[in-house]
Amino acid sequence: MEVQAGTAAPDFSLGAHNSDQKVSLSSFKGRPVVVAFMPFAFTGG
Amino acid sequence: MNCEILQLSADPVPSLKGWADFLGGVPFPLLSDFWPHGAVGKAYGIFNDERGMDKRAAYVIDAKGIVRYAKVYPQGTIPTSEELLAELKKL
């Protein structure tokens, strides 16, 4: 089921291109976050 | 604007590094939803099982971790930053 506005954002902790540490959504609490998903890299943005 | 941007895809980290280099650097984290494959995309309900990749989607999440704006884009559409900025300004 798709996440809808008004619900808690599912947390995640993932490897990043620019860090050896995993980046988790919950570490940014206190600031707004834009989370964007894309299909594969090199496929038009 | 005081917000964080996180870009996710089902690519492994080395692909994301290569892509960032190709683009001349990316100022926000590109995150790898590669393994378990697409697990975060599945948690958000936007994983494309048929093609094995995340769909294009954008979320504005407020300081408390609540989704304030959610949009899934048809294949081939690129989100514009204006609509996301407009949502951020409402917070």
Backbone of each chain as nested JSON, in Angstrom:
{
  "chains": [
    {"id": "A", "residues": [
      {"number": 1, "name": "MET", "atoms": {"N": [0.835, -1.194, 0.0], "CA": [0.0, 0.0, 0.0], "C": [0.87, 1.244, 0.0]}},
      {"number": 2, "name": "GLU", "atoms": {"N": [0.484, 2.211, -0.793], "CA": [1.301, 3.423, -0.886], "C": [1.182, 4.277, 0.376]}},
      {"number": 3, "name": "VAL", "atoms": {"N": [2.311, 4.843, 0.771], "CA": [2.335, 5.761, 1.912], "C": [1.545, 7.03, 1.551]}},
      {"number": 4, "name": "GLN", "atoms": {"N": [0.665, 7.435, 2.428], "CA": [-0.18, 8.605, 2.171], "C": [0.207, 9.758, 3.089]}},
      {"number": 5, "name": "ALA", "atoms": {"N": [-0.142, 10.962, 2.674], "CA": [0.068, 12.138, 3.525], "C": [-0.719, 11.964, 4.82]}},
      {"number": 6, "name": "GLY", "atoms": {"N": [-0.129, 12.413, 5.914], "CA": [-0.785, 12.32, 7.218], "C": [-0.344, 11.125, 8.037]}},
      {"number": 7, "name": "THR", "atoms": {"N": [0.438, 10.227, 7.432], "CA": [0.917, 9.045, 8.162], "C": [2.412, 9.184, 8.452]}},
      {"number": 8, "name": "ALA", "atoms": {"N": [2.884, 8.389, 9.391], "CA": [4.309, 8.418, 9.73], "C": [5.117, 7.846, 8.571]}},
      {"number": 9, "name": "ALA", "atoms": {"N": [6.219, 8.504, 8.241], "CA": [7.072, 8.024, 7.158], "C": [7.841, 6.791, 7.622]}},
      {"number": 10, "name": "PRO", "atoms": {"N": [7.794, 5.692, 6.873], "CA": [8.593, 4.514, 7.255], "C": [10.077, 4.875, 7.328]}},
      {"number": 11, "name": "ASP", "atoms": {"N": [10.709, 4.504, 8.419], "CA": [12.134, 4.819, 8.584], "C": [12.972, 3.88, 7.712]}},
      {"number": 12, "name": "PHE", "atoms": {"N": [14.193, 4.311, 7.428], "CA": [15.131, 3.454, 6.699], "C": [16.536, 3.853, 7.067]}},
      {"number": 13, "name": "SER", "atoms": {"N": [17.451, 2.959, 6.813], "CA": [18.869, 3.209, 7.034], "C": [19.614, 2.552, 5.879]}},
      {"number": 14, "name": "LEU", "atoms": {"N": [20.246, 3.375, 5.04], "CA": [20.812, 2.871, 3.785], "C": [22.217, 3.403, 3.542]}},
      {"number": 15, "name": "GLY", "atoms": {"N": [22.979, 2.67, 2.755], "CA": [24.293, 3.125, 2.331], "C": [24.167, 4.316, 1.391]}},
      {"number": 16, "name": "ALA", "atoms": {"N": [25.157, 5.219, 1.459], "CA": [25.113, 6.447, 0.669], "C": [26.322, 6.544, -0.248]}},
      {"number": 17, "name": "HIS", "atoms": {"N": [26.177, 7.319, -1.339], "CA": [27.289, 7.467, -2.284], "C": [28.413, 8.313, -1.7]}},
      {"number": 18, "name": "ASN", "atoms": {"N": [28.074, 9.172, -0.709], "CA": [29.052, 10.157, -0.233], "C": [29.454, 9.967, 1.226]}},
      {"number": 19, "name": "SER", "atoms": {"N": [29.231, 8.767, 1.767], "CA": [29.544, 8.546, 3.171], "C": [29.805, 7.068, 3.424]}},
      {"number": 20, "name": "ASP", "atoms": {"N": [30.695, 6.782, 4.368], "CA": [30.908, 5.394, 4.767], "C": [29.86, 4.951, 5.781]}},
      {"number": 21, "name": "GLN", "atoms": {"N": [29.171, 5.934, 6.363], "CA": [28.144, 5.631, 7.352], "C": [26.802, 5.476, 6.651]}},
      {"number": 22, "name": "LYS", "atoms": {"N": [25.958, 4.616, 7.223], "CA": [24.601, 4.538, 6.703], "C": [23.847, 5.813, 7.074]}},
      {"number": 23, "name": "VAL", "atoms": {"N": [22.91, 6.189, 6.239], "CA": [22.098, 7.376, 6.466], "C": [20.683, 6.918, 6.799]}},
      {"number": 24, "name": "SER", "atoms": {"N": [20.171, 7.39, 7.934], "CA": [18.812, 6.988, 8.295], "C": [17.896, 8.2, 8.32]}},
      {"number": 25, "name": "LEU", "atoms": {"N": [16.655, 7.965, 7.929], "CA": [15.662, 9.042, 7.914], "C": [15.474, 9.605, 9.321]}},
      {"number": 26, "name": "SER", "atoms": {"N": [15.424, 8.732, 10.317], "CA": [15.11, 9.191, 11.678], "C": [16.179, 10.123, 12.237]}},
      {"number": 27, "name": "SER", "atoms": {"N": [17.387, 10.084, 11.674], "CA": [18.447, 10.962, 12.182], "C": [18.186, 12.427, 11.835]}},
      {"number": 28, "name": "PHE", "atoms": {"N": [17.219, 12.695, 10.96], "CA": [16.926, 14.079, 10.558], "C": [15.694, 14.636, 11.246]}},
      {"number": 29, "name": "LYS", "atoms": {"N": [15.192, 13.931, 12.272], "CA": [14.013, 14.454, 12.984], "C": [14.329, 15.834, 13.524]}},
      {"number": 30, "name": "GLY", "atoms": {"N": [13.357, 16.724, 13.415], "CA": [13.588, 18.115, 13.804], "C": [13.78, 19.008, 12.584]}},
      {"number": 31, "name": "ARG", "atoms": {"N": [13.969, 18.367, 11.415], "CA": [14.094, 19.123, 10.16], "C": [13.207, 18.463, 9.114]}},
      {"number": 32, "name": "PRO", "atoms": {"N": [12.654, 19.254, 8.219], "CA": [11.915, 18.641, 7.111], "C": [12.871, 17.88, 6.184]}},
      {"number": 33, "name": "VAL", "atoms": {"N": [12.363, 16.833, 5.589], "CA": [13.155, 16.025, 4.668], "C": [12.339, 15.788, 3.399]}},
      {"number": 34, "name": "VAL", "atoms": {"N": [12.991, 15.943, 2.272], "CA": [12.388, 15.505, 1.021], "C": [12.99, 14.145, 0.686]}},
      {"number": 35, "name": "VAL", "atoms": {"N": [12.137, 13.139, 0.56], "CA": [12.59, 11.81, 0.164], "C": [12.101, 11.579, -1.257]}},
      {"number": 36, "name": "ALA", "atoms": {"N": [13.036, 11.336, -2.156], "CA": [12.669, 11.121, -3.551], "C": [13.175, 9.754, -3.994]}},
      {"number": 37, "name": "PHE", "atoms": {"N": [12.323, 8.994, -4.621], "CA": [12.717, 7.707, -5.201], "C": [12.854, 7.873, -6.702]}},
      {"number": 38, "name": "MET", "atoms": {"N": [13.819, 7.168, -7.248], "CA": [13.977, 7.187, -8.709], "C": [14.244, 5.765, -9.19]}},
      {"number": 39, "name": "PRO", "atoms": {"N": [13.94, 5.521, -10.462], "CA": [14.393, 4.259, -11.063], "C": [15.921, 4.255, -11.108]}},
      {"number": 40, "name": "PHE", "atoms": {"N": [16.51, 3.365, -11.816], "CA": [17.945, 3.211, -11.77], "C": [18.724, 4.462, -12.215]}},
      {"number": 41, "name": "ALA", "atoms": {"N": [19.943, 4.569, -11.67], "CA": [20.872, 5.615, -12.121], "C": [21.126, 5.459, -13.616]}},
      {"number": 42, "name": "PHE", "atoms": {"N": [21.511, 6.531, -14.253], "CA": [21.833, 6.559, -15.691], "C": [20.622, 6.284, -16.554]}},
      {"number": 43, "name": "THR", "atoms": {"N": [19.425, 6.538, -16.028], "CA": [18.241, 6.26, -16.837], "C": [17.363, 7.502, -16.995]}},
      {"number": 44, "name": "GLY", "atoms": {"N": [17.974, 8.671, -17.008], "CA": [17.189, 9.86, -17.303], "C": [16.826, 10.67, -16.064]}},
      {"number": 45, "name": "GLY", "atoms": {"N": [17.654, 10.58, -15.069], "CA": [17.428, 11.436, -13.908], "C": [16.771, 10.705, -12.798]}}
    ]},
    {"id": "B", "residues": [
      {"number": 1, "name": "MET", "atoms": {"N": [16.786, 26.776, 1.864], "CA": [15.722, 26.298, 2.762], "C": [16.297, 25.206, 3.663]}},
      {"number": 2, "name": "ASN", "atoms": {"N": [15.881, 25.235, 4.911], "CA": [16.446, 24.301, 5.874], "C": [15.749, 22.945, 5.805]}},
      {"number": 3, "name": "CYS", "atoms": {"N": [16.163, 22.153, 4.84], "CA": [15.622, 20.805, 4.778], "C": [16.694, 19.886, 4.207]}},
      {"number": 4, "name": "GLU", "atoms": {"N": [16.49, 18.617, 4.409], "CA": [17.428, 17.622, 3.896], "C": [16.8, 16.977, 2.663]}},
      {"number": 5, "name": "ILE", "atoms": {"N": [17.638, 16.623, 1.699], "CA": [17.146, 15.899, 0.525], "C": [17.803, 14.53, 0.501]}},
      {"number": 6, "name": "LEU", "atoms": {"N": [17.009, 13.509, 0.362], "CA": [17.531, 12.145, 0.254], "C": [16.966, 11.528, -1.012]}},
      {"number": 7, "name": "GLN", "atoms": {"N": [17.839, 11.011, -1.839], "CA": [17.411, 10.406, -3.108], "C": [17.673, 8.912, -3.042]}},
      {"number": 8, "name": "LEU", "atoms": {"N": [16.641, 8.125, -3.237], "CA": [16.773, 6.677, -3.132], "C": [16.566, 6.011, -4.486]}},
      {"number": 9, "name": "SER", "atoms": {"N": [17.304, 4.927, -4.703], "CA": [17.028, 4.06, -5.841], "C": [17.543, 2.671, -5.494]}},
      {"number": 10, "name": "ALA", "atoms": {"N": [17.16, 1.691, -6.305], "CA": [17.54, 0.308, -6.024], "C": [18.901, -0.037, -6.626]}},
      {"number": 11, "name": "ASP", "atoms": {"N": [19.744, 0.971, -6.794], "CA": [21.1, 0.748, -7.309], "C": [22.05, 0.377, -6.168]}},
      {"number": 12, "name": "PRO", "atoms": {"N": [23.069, -0.424, -6.457], "CA": [24.128, -0.623, -5.461], "C": [24.95, 0.657, -5.303]}},
      {"number": 13, "name": "VAL", "atoms": {"N": [25.6, 0.822, -4.15], "CA": [26.351, 2.054, -3.852], "C": [27.372, 2.406, -4.953]}},
      {"number": 14, "name": "PRO", "atoms": {"N": [28.154, 1.446, -5.483], "CA": [29.137, 1.827, -6.518], "C": [28.488, 2.465, -7.742]}},
      {"number": 15, "name": "SER", "atoms": {"N": [27.288, 2.034, -8.103], "CA": [26.59, 2.659, -9.238], "C": [26.243, 4.095, -8.91]}},
      {"number": 16, "name": "LEU", "atoms": {"N": [25.828, 4.33, -7.661], "CA": [25.462, 5.69, -7.257], "C": [26.691, 6.594, -7.255]}},
      {"number": 17, "name": "LYS", "atoms": {"N": [27.814, 6.033, -6.797], "CA": [29.059, 6.82, -6.829], "C": [29.407, 7.177, -8.265]}},
      {"number": 18, "name": "GLY", "atoms": {"N": [29.312, 6.206, -9.154], "CA": [29.631, 6.449, -10.561], "C": [28.707, 7.481, -11.176]}},
      {"number": 19, "name": "TRP", "atoms": {"N": [27.455, 7.406, -10.806], "CA": [26.477, 8.336, -11.365], "C": [26.737, 9.751, -10.857]}},
      {"number": 20, "name": "ALA", "atoms": {"N": [27.033, 9.858, -9.552], "CA": [27.326, 11.181, -8.972], "C": [28.555, 11.786, -9.659]}},
      {"number": 21, "name": "ASP", "atoms": {"N": [29.568, 10.953, -9.895], "CA": [30.76, 11.443, -10.601], "C": [30.389, 11.921, -12.001]}},
      {"number": 22, "name": "PHE", "atoms": {"N": [29.571, 11.122, -12.672], "CA": [29.14, 11.464, -14.033], "C": [28.436, 12.819, -14.056]}},
      {"number": 23, "name": "LEU", "atoms": {"N": [27.656, 13.097, -13.002], "CA": [26.906, 14.355, -12.925], "C": [27.777, 15.515, -12.464]}},
      {"number": 24, "name": "GLY", "atoms": {"N": [29.021, 15.207, -12.077], "CA": [29.898, 16.267, -11.588], "C": [29.695, 16.554, -10.112]}},
      {"number": 25, "name": "GLY", "atoms": {"N": [29.164, 15.572, -9.392], "CA": [28.948, 15.729, -7.955], "C": [27.491, 15.978, -7.64]}},
      {"number": 26, "name": "VAL", "atoms": {"N": [27.011, 15.379, -6.564], "CA": [25.631, 15.572, -6.107], "C": [25.703, 16.0, -4.639]}},
      {"number": 27, "name": "PRO", "atoms": {"N": [25.088, 17.128, -4.286], "CA": [25.274, 17.699, -2.947], "C": [24.449, 17.045, -1.849]}},
      {"number": 28, "name": "PHE", "atoms": {"N": [23.597, 16.095, -2.191], "CA": [22.804, 15.403, -1.167], "C": [23.041, 13.904, -1.324]}},
      {"number": 29, "name": "PRO", "atoms": {"N": [22.746, 13.126, -0.265], "CA": [23.045, 11.691, -0.344], "C": [22.177, 10.957, -1.371]}},
      {"number": 30, "name": "LEU", "atoms": {"N": [22.834, 10.166, -2.192], "CA": [22.134, 9.188, -3.032], "C": [22.182, 7.885, -2.249]}},
      {"number": 31, "name": "LEU", "atoms": {"N": [21.025, 7.339, -1.909], "CA": [20.968, 6.18, -1.02], "C": [20.609, 4.926, -1.8]}},
      {"number": 32, "name": "SER", "atoms": {"N": [21.233, 3.836, -1.379], "CA": [21.109, 2.575, -2.097], "C": [20.059, 1.672, -1.466]}},
      {"number": 33, "name": "ASP", "atoms": {"N": [18.949, 1.522, -2.163], "CA": [17.858, 0.627, -1.741], "C": [18.043, -0.728, -2.445]}},
      {"number": 34, "name": "PHE", "atoms": {"N": [19.315, -1.141, -2.5], "CA": [19.678, -2.304, -3.32], "C": [19.432, -3.634, -2.605]}},
      {"number": 35, "name": "TRP", "atoms": {"N": [19.746, -3.669, -1.28], "CA": [19.643, -4.95, -0.591], "C": [19.183, -4.796, 0.827]}},
      {"number": 36, "name": "PRO", "atoms": {"N": [18.151, -5.484, 1.322], "CA": [17.259, -6.338, 0.515], "C": [16.633, -5.516, -0.608]}},
      {"number": 37, "name": "HIS", "atoms": {"N": [16.631, -6.072, -1.795], "CA": [16.357, -5.285, -2.986], "C": [15.011, -4.545, -2.918]}},
      {"number": 38, "name": "GLY", "atoms": {"N": [15.081, -3.226, -2.959], "CA": [13.877, -2.401, -2.994], "C": [13.07, -2.43, -1.707]}},
      {"number": 39, "name": "ALA", "atoms": {"N": [13.694, -2.796, -0.587], "CA": [12.937, -2.959, 0.665], "C": [12.261, -1.656, 1.091]}},
      {"number": 40, "name": "VAL", "atoms": {"N": [12.956, -0.538, 0.903], "CA": [12.361, 0.738, 1.322], "C": [11.25, 1.133, 0.34]}},
      {"number": 41, "name": "GLY", "atoms": {"N": [11.51, 0.912, -0.936], "CA": [10.463, 1.174, -1.928], "C": [9.211, 0.359, -1.632]}},
      {"number": 42, "name": "LYS", "atoms": {"N": [9.411, -0.874, -1.185], "CA": [8.263, -1.716, -0.832], "C": [7.557, -1.161, 0.392]}},
      {"number": 43, "name": "ALA", "atoms": {"N": [8.333, -0.672, 1.381], "CA": [7.731, -0.108, 2.59], "C": [6.885, 1.125, 2.25]}},
      {"number": 44, "name": "TYR", "atoms": {"N": [7.295, 1.844, 1.2], "CA": [6.537, 3.024, 0.777], "C": [5.484, 2.668, -0.269]}},
      {"number": 45, "name": "GLY", "atoms": {"N": [5.456, 1.408, -0.667], "CA": [4.42, 0.954, -1.595], "C": [4.64, 1.385, -3.027]}},
      {"number": 46, "name": "ILE", "atoms": {"N": [5.902, 1.686, -3.387], "CA": [6.14, 2.196, -4.748], "C": [7.192, 1.365, -5.499]}},
      {"number": 47, "name": "PHE", "atoms": {"N": [7.435, 0.124, -5.023], "CA": [8.394, -0.718, -5.737], "C": [7.711, -1.338, -6.948]}},
      {"number": 48, "name": "ASN", "atoms": {"N": [8.408, -1.3, -8.063], "CA": [7.88, -1.878, -9.296], "C": [8.379, -3.326, -9.394]}},
      {"number": 49, "name": "ASP", "atoms": {"N": [7.533, -4.27, -8.971], "CA": [7.934, -5.686, -8.928], "C": [8.282, -6.218, -10.304]}},
      {"number": 50, "name": "GLU", "atoms": {"N": [7.573, -5.719, -11.304], "CA": [7.77, -6.224, -12.655], "C": [9.161, -5.865, -13.191]}},
      {"number": 51, "name": "ARG", "atoms": {"N": [9.595, -4.658, -12.881], "CA": [10.87, -4.174, -13.425], "C": [11.994, -4.197, -12.402]}},
      {"number": 52, "name": "GLY", "atoms": {"N": [11.689, -4.503, -11.16], "CA": [12.724, -4.646, -10.148], "C": [13.366, -3.351, -9.729]}},
      {"number": 53, "name": "MET", "atoms": {"N": [12.598, -2.271, -9.781], "CA": [13.158, -0.971, -9.392], "C": [12.085, -0.128, -8.716]}},
      {"number": 54, "name": "ASP", "atoms": {"N": [12.541, 0.917, -8.04], "CA": [11.596, 1.832, -7.419], "C": [10.941, 2.691, -8.501]}},
      {"number": 55, "name": "LYS", "atoms": {"N": [9.67, 3.008, -8.282], "CA": [9.022, 4.003, -9.149], "C": [9.532, 5.38, -8.767]}},
      {"number": 56, "name": "ARG", "atoms": {"N": [9.224, 6.35, -9.621], "CA": [9.607, 7.714, -9.285], "C": [8.536, 8.283, -8.351]}},
      {"number": 57, "name": "ALA", "atoms": {"N": [8.968, 8.745, -7.187], "CA": [8.013, 9.241, -6.191], "C": [8.712, 10.266, -5.319]}},
      {"number": 58, "name": "ALA", "atoms": {"N": [7.935, 11.154, -4.732], "CA": [8.521, 12.178, -3.866], "C": [7.64, 12.379, -2.643]}},
      {"number": 59, "name": "TYR", "atoms": {"N": [8.28, 12.597, -1.519], "CA": [7.589, 12.797, -0.249], "C": [8.193, 13.994, 0.452]}},
      {"number": 60, "name": "VAL", "atoms": {"N": [7.33, 14.808, 1.037], "CA": [7.792, 15.863, 1.952], "C": [7.419, 15.4, 3.349]}},
      {"number": 61, "name": "ILE", "atoms": {"N": [8.441, 15.278, 4.195], "CA": [8.252, 14.757, 5.551], "C": [8.568, 15.884, 6.529]}},
      {"number": 62, "name": "ASP", "atoms": {"N": [7.67, 16.114, 7.476], "CA": [7.88, 17.246, 8.386], "C": [8.86, 16.881, 9.505]}},
      {"number": 63, "name": "ALA", "atoms": {"N": [9.113, 17.851, 10.375], "CA": [10.148, 17.681, 11.403], "C": [9.816, 16.567, 12.395]}},
      {"number": 64, "name": "LYS", "atoms": {"N": [8.546, 16.172, 12.45], "CA": [8.155, 15.094, 13.359], "C": [8.139, 13.726, 12.67]}},
      {"number": 65, "name": "GLY", "atoms": {"N": [8.479, 13.692, 11.401], "CA": [8.511, 12.408, 10.7], "C": [7.186, 12.02, 10.074]}},
      {"number": 66, "name": "ILE", "atoms": {"N": [6.276, 12.999, 9.96], "CA": [4.97, 12.732, 9.352], "C": [5.01, 13.155, 7.881]}},
      {"number": 67, "name": "VAL", "atoms": {"N": [4.48, 12.292, 7.02], "CA": [4.407, 12.61, 5.591], "C": [3.371, 13.71, 5.389]}},
      {"number": 68, "name": "ARG", "atoms": {"N": [3.787, 14.796, 4.769], "CA": [2.852, 15.9, 4.518], "C": [2.444, 15.965, 3.056]}},
      {"number": 69, "name": "TYR", "atoms": {"N": [3.222, 15.333, 2.21], "CA": [2.938, 15.366, 0.773], "C": [3.502, 14.09, 0.176]}},
      {"number": 70, "name": "ALA", "atoms": {"N": [2.712, 13.422, -0.611], "CA": [3.155, 12.176, -1.233], "C": [2.703, 12.174, -2.682]}},
      {"number": 71, "name": "LYS", "atoms": {"N": [3.618, 11.872, -3.587], "CA": [3.222, 11.815, -4.994], "C": [4.042, 10.757, -5.719]}},
      {"number": 72, "name": "VAL", "atoms": {"N": [3.345, 9.919, -6.452], "CA": [3.997, 8.925, -7.304], "C": [3.829, 9.393, -8.743]}},
      {"number": 73, "name": "TYR", "atoms": {"N": [4.933, 9.402, -9.481], "CA": [4.916, 9.964, -10.826], "C": [4.8, 8.863, -11.867]}},
      {"number": 74, "name": "PRO", "atoms": {"N": [4.037, 9.126, -12.932], "CA": [3.979, 8.151, -14.027], "C": [5.376, 7.977, -14.617]}},
      {"number": 75, "name": "GLN", "atoms": {"N": [5.622, 6.778, -15.141], "CA": [6.921, 6.492, -15.743], "C": [7.244, 7.513, -16.821]}},
      {"number": 76, "name": "GLY", "atoms": {"N": [8.467, 8.017, -16.818], "CA": [8.879, 8.968, -17.838], "C": [8.662, 10.42, -17.448]}},
      {"number": 77, "name": "THR", "atoms": {"N": [8.047, 10.664, -16.294], "CA": [7.845, 12.053, -15.846], "C": [8.917, 12.412, -14.831]}},
      {"number": 78, "name": "ILE", "atoms": {"N": [9.405, 13.61, -14.92], "CA": [10.394, 14.101, -13.963], "C": [9.695, 15.099, -13.04]}},
      {"number": 79, "name": "PRO", "atoms": {"N": [9.792, 14.883, -11.724], "CA": [9.157, 15.835, -10.799], "C": [9.809, 17.212, -10.911]}},
      {"number": 80, "name": "THR", "atoms": {"N": [9.042, 18.243, -10.711], "CA": [9.617, 19.589, -10.697], "C": [9.875, 19.983, -9.242]}},
      {"number": 81, "name": "SER", "atoms": {"N": [10.949, 20.741, -9.036], "CA": [11.269, 21.145, -7.671], "C": [10.253, 22.168, -7.158]}},
      {"number": 82, "name": "GLU", "atoms": {"N": [9.563, 22.88, -8.073], "CA": [8.635, 23.919, -7.623], "C": [7.526, 23.359, -6.745]}},
      {"number": 83, "name": "GLU", "atoms": {"N": [6.972, 22.223, -7.142], "CA": [5.852, 21.71, -6.348], "C": [6.323, 21.234, -4.982]}},
      {"number": 84, "name": "LEU", "atoms": {"N": [7.538, 20.722, -4.903], "CA": [8.063, 20.297, -3.606], "C": [8.384, 21.512, -2.736]}},
      {"number": 85, "name": "LEU", "atoms": {"N": [8.948, 22.543, -3.362], "CA": [9.243, 23.775, -2.617], "C": [7.964, 24.378, -2.058]}},
      {"number": 86, "name": "ALA", "atoms": {"N": [6.903, 24.352, -2.851], "CA": [5.627, 24.906, -2.404], "C": [5.139, 24.154, -1.168]}},
      {"number": 87, "name": "GLU", "atoms": {"N": [5.327, 22.841, -1.165], "CA": [4.892, 22.041, -0.004], "C": [5.76, 22.344, 1.212]}},
      {"number": 88, "name": "LEU", "atoms": {"N": [7.057, 22.496, 0.987], "CA": [7.967, 22.791, 2.104], "C": [7.62, 24.131, 2.748]}},
      {"number": 89, "name": "LYS", "atoms": {"N": [7.216, 25.085, 1.929], "CA": [6.893, 26.41, 2.469], "C": [5.664, 26.374, 3.363]}},
      {"number": 90, "name": "LYS", "atoms": {"N": [4.832, 25.351, 3.196], "CA": [3.629, 25.241, 4.041], "C": [3.958, 24.751, 5.44]}},
      {"number": 91, "name": "LEU", "atoms": {"N": [5.144, 24.143, 5.629], "CA": [5.466, 23.532, 6.931], "C": [5.757, 24.601, 7.981]}}
    ]}
  ]
}
